[in-house]
Amino acid sequence: GMVGTGFIYTNKESLSVGCGALLSQLTQRGVTPNDLLEHMKAHPAVAPLLEGGETREYLAHLIPEGGLRAMPKLSTGGMLVVGDAAMMVNSMHREGSNLAMASGRLAAQAVLRAKEWNDYSAESLSYYDQLVRDSPIYKDLYKYRNMARFFEGHPEFFGLYPELLNEAARVMLTVDGVSKRSKQRSIFWEALRKRAPWWMALDFYRAWRAIA
């Protein structure tokens, strides 16, 4: 039920396996990053992929997912703020490196102009703020500005709804001689048993509003 993510990247001769969750929820539940990773590795869909393998590297780090609402002042006299330091992380799409590189390019444009003018004042370097605001960086972060707060307050999107989807997929993909209509009916009633239809409608309307 925690807000988080998991991934498996395939390399030429290895796998990169990882997961993440909100620091606030990890501390509230007394869960360590290693606990979370071991839980994921033990999942029946993941464990066979790792069988017989050995850990070659392990690391954990914090990702600043504050987004637009936590973005600091981006420029002042003699200084520009880019990438993670500027909270340029789109947690919805697991993006950060691309935003960091894009902001670095925009910062370079602002610095080159300041060098040409021989003016590194706050007013001169505020050109960087304008470049960021006119870029896809700002537009994407603005679109998802309410998302993190919304999902943190609605754990059903990381518990109930994934469970319902998994169960629906299991029922529909199991070859057992039962008609599709009967399966769809059982999926429908099981969903209604766990969440009233008006609550479902409200949940997804609120989710849509958070990213609209």
C-alpha positions in Angstrom: 0.0 0.0 0.0 3.0 2.4 0.0 3.5 4.8 -2.9 6.4 3.4 -4.8 7.8 1.7 -7.8 9.9 -1.3 -8.9 12.0 -2.1 -12.0 14.1 -4.7 -13.7 16.5 -3.5 -16.3 18.2 -6.0 -18.6 21.9 -5.5 -19.3 24.1 -7.6 -21.6 25.3 -9.9 -18.8 23.4 -8.8 -15.7 20.1 -7.5 -14.4 19.5 -4.3 -12.5 16.8 -4.8 -10.0 15.4 -2.0 -7.8 12.5 -0.4 -6.1 11.6 2.8 -4.3 9.1 4.3 -1.9 8.4 7.5 -0.1 10.9 8.1 2.7 8.1 9.3 5.0 6.2 6.0 4.5 9.3 3.9 5.0 10.0 5.5 8.3 6.4 5.3 9.5 6.3 1.6 8.8 9.8 0.9 10.1 10.9 -0.6 6.7 14.4 -0.3 5.4 15.3 0.0 1.7 16.9 -3.4 1.9 13.7 -4.9 3.4 11.8 -3.5 0.5 14.2 -4.8 -2.1 14.3 -8.3 -0.6 10.5 -8.4 -0.5 10.5 -7.6 -4.3 13.2 -10.2 -5.0 11.1 -12.8 -3.3 8.1 -12.2 -5.5 7.2 -15.3 -7.5 7.4 -13.4 -10.7 10.9 -12.0 -9.9 12.6 -14.8 -7.9 13.1 -17.2 -10.9 14.9 -14.4 -12.8 17.4 -14.1 -10.0 17.9 -17.7 -9.2 21.6 -18.7 -9.1 22.7 -15.1 -9.4 24.9 -13.1 -7.1 24.8 -9.5 -6.0 27.7 -7.5 -7.6 26.7 -4.1 -6.5 24.2 -2.6 -4.0 23.3 1.1 -3.5 20.5 3.3 -2.1 19.9 7.0 -2.5 17.3 9.6 -2.1 15.5 11.1 -5.1 14.0 14.6 -4.6 10.5 14.1 -5.9 9.2 17.4 -4.7 8.5 18.6 -8.2 7.1 22.1 -9.0 5.7 22.7 -5.5 9.1 22.3 -3.9 11.2 24.0 -6.6 13.5 26.6 -5.1 14.5 29.9 -6.6 16.4 28.9 -9.7 18.8 31.9 -10.1 20.6 34.6 -8.2 23.7 36.6 -8.6 26.5 34.3 -9.8 24.5 31.0 -9.3 22.0 28.8 -11.2 20.2 25.7 -9.8 19.6 22.7 -12.1 18.5 19.1 -12.0 17.9 17.4 -8.6 18.9 20.5 -6.7 16.0 22.2 -8.4 13.6 19.4 -7.7 13.3 18.6 -11.4 12.0 15.1 -11.1 8.8 13.8 -12.7 7.9 10.9 -10.4 4.9 9.9 -12.5 7.2 9.0 -15.5 10.3 8.1 -13.4 12.1 10.9 -15.1 15.0 12.9 -13.7 18.2 12.5 -15.7 16.7 13.9 -18.8 15.3 16.9 -17.0 18.7 17.5 -15.4 20.5 17.4 -18.7 17.9 19.7 -20.3 18.2 22.2 -17.4 22.0 22.1 -17.7 21.7 23.0 -21.3 19.4 25.9 -20.5 21.7 27.1 -17.7 24.6 27.0 -20.2 22.7 29.3 -22.5 22.0 31.7 -19.7 25.7 31.7 -18.6 27.0 32.2 -22.2 24.7 35.2 -22.6 25.9 36.5 -19.2 29.5 36.1 -20.3 28.8 37.9 -23.5 27.3 40.8 -21.6 29.9 40.4 -18.8 27.0 40.6 -16.4 26.4 37.8 -13.8 23.9 39.6 -11.7 20.6 38.2 -10.5 18.8 40.2 -13.2 21.0 38.9 -16.0 20.9 35.3 -14.9 17.1 35.4 -14.4 17.1 34.7 -18.1 17.5 31.0 -17.0 14.2 31.2 -15.2 12.5 32.4 -18.4 14.1 29.6 -20.4 13.0 26.9 -17.9 9.4 28.3 -17.8 9.2 28.2 -21.6 10.6 24.7 -21.7 9.0 21.2 -21.6 10.6 20.8 -18.1 8.2 23.3 -16.6 5.2 22.2 -18.6 5.6 18.6 -17.5 6.3 19.5 -13.8 3.2 21.8 -13.9 1.0 19.0 -15.3 1.9 16.7 -12.4 2.3 19.2 -9.7 -0.5 17.7 -7.5 0.1 14.1 -8.3 2.6 13.1 -5.5 0.4 14.6 -2.8 -2.7 12.9 -4.2 -1.3 9.4 -4.4 0.3 9.7 -1.0 -3.2 10.2 0.4 -4.9 7.5 -1.7 -3.1 4.2 -1.0 -5.8 2.2 -2.7 -4.0 3.0 -6.0 -1.0 1.0 -4.7 -3.0 -1.7 -3.0 -6.6 -2.4 -3.9 -6.6 -1.5 -7.5 -3.4 -3.4 -8.5 -4.9 -6.4 -6.7 -8.1 -6.1 -8.6 -6.3 -5.8 -11.9 -4.0 -8.8 -11.2 -7.1 -10.9 -10.2 -8.9 -9.8 -13.4 -5.9 -10.8 -15.5 -5.6 -14.2 -13.8 -9.3 -15.0 -14.3 -9.4 -13.9 -17.9 -6.1 -15.6 -18.9 -6.8 -18.9 -17.2 -7.9 -21.6 -19.6 -10.6 -23.4 -17.6 -13.6 -23.8 -20.0 -15.5 -20.9 -18.4 -17.1 -18.5 -20.8 -15.7 -15.0 -21.1 -19.1 -13.5 -20.1 -19.1 -15.5 -16.9 -15.5 -14.4 -16.1 -16.3 -10.8 -16.8 -19.3 -11.0 -14.5 -17.3 -12.6 -11.7 -14.6 -9.9 -12.1 -17.2 -7.2 -12.0 -18.9 -8.5 -8.8 -15.6 -9.1 -7.1 -14.6 -5.5 -7.8 -17.9 -4.2 -6.4 -17.5 -6.4 -3.3 -14.2 -4.7 -2.5 -15.0 -1.1 -3.6 -18.4 0.5 -4.1 -19.0 1.9 -7.6 -19.4 5.5 -6.4 -16.1 5.3 -4.6 -14.4 3.9 -7.7 -15.8 6.7 -9.8 -14.7 9.3 -7.2 -11.2 7.8 -6.9 -10.6 7.9 -10.6 -12.1 11.3 -11.0 -9.8 12.7 -8.3 -6.8 10.9 -9.9 -7.7 12.5 -13.3 -8.0 15.9 -11.6 -4.6 15.5 -10.1 -2.9 15.0 -13.4 -5.2 16.9 -15.7 
